[in-house]
Amino acid sequence: MSEMKSTQINQRRKRLNNTNMTIRAFYRATKVENAQPPYDTIHLKVFYPGKISEGEMEINQEMIPVDSQHSPFPVVIFLSGFNCHPQMYEWLAVELSERGLVVVTFSWVEENFPGKVNMTPGINFQFWKPDNYGKGSSSSTLPTIIAELDRLNSEGILAGMLDLEKIILGGHSAGGRIAMENADPRFFPQVAAAFVYGTTSVAPVMLGYEPGKILPLPDSRPLLLIGGTCDGSIAKMNPHNGFPQDATISVEQTFARAISGGRNDSYLLLLEGANHFTISDPFDFTTAKPFFDFPATQPEDEIRSLMAETIGLFIDAHVRQQSTASDQLKELLNNGHPLIKSLERK
């Protein structure tokens, strides 16, 4: 076991031992406005920090009490990649909940094109088109999820414990793009930051854009953009949109051209040896596209540990405004870590 992996495990155990924390989750189902049945129901899984006291556990008790000392909880909404089951990201949901966050993953099966039924993060393609881009939310699921969070904050085990002025959008691949585009106070003033992996804001030529175009992002909230040097999915899609077949060039161009920065809270982190699906564990080979990717060249469990710690510290520093987290984030990202190919900040 590497020194970095051992350190991450020890930090995790320390957090749990200090609080008697146990991570629990429950399910919700709700209707997506304007969606047509049977594709009008979204299923949420809500992870939260629980706490078990000695003598209080009953054999039939399903809802473990909330560890209220960490409330009010900022909330992470994680948007999965296209045809990627949310279970692929549960490891990250648990890691972030251990830091005192509530995390929501979701699954939505929709007929996004006639005869094409898929699991999607919910894309409103109308606002990806050249004449409409940036004029409305490109997410068809976030309004429903945020409305459900309002209900959770008024009834049930999490009533009064959610900080809904501190919602963080996270995402992978297509879900990451939706997260970046909707970290915009014009659409969702509750959103305080976004973190994403394996995505870009490249303009789709198939929708009528000129090749090589990068679409602008809101640039009004802190952003952590993470890419991998072995991302075969991005590399193989690039030539269709006017970029070279390269794993990082369009990610780097997104950071350089889509946001202006100036607040020192936007980051581009490129991870050495990570591929498009390194963020997923376990990986679903039946619906995702491993054949569209390059092999990872570094231990993926170590990359995920680094990814989770970086995301956690980013949220602590720029959403929770913890000065110690800011210092820890700087130290983590600037210590010549062997899994960090490059880091930019602006």
Secondary structure, DSSP 8 states (H G I E B T S, - for coil): --HHHHHHHHHHHHHHHHHTEEEEEEEEEEE-TT--TTS-EEEEEEEEEEE--TT---TT--S--B-GGG-SEEEEEEE--TT--GGGGHHHHHHHHTTT-EEEEEE-EEEEETTEEEE-S-B-GGGGSTTTTTSS-SBSSHHHHHHHHHHHTTSSTTTT-EEEEEEEEEEETHHHHHHHHT--TTT-TTEEEEEEES---B--GGGT--TT-B-----SS-EEEEEEEE-HHHHHHGGGGTS-S-SSHHHHHHHHHT----SS-EEEEEEEEEETTTT-SS--TTTS-GGGS----S-HHHHHHHHHHHHHHHHHHHTS--HHHHHHHHHHHTS--TTEEEEEE-
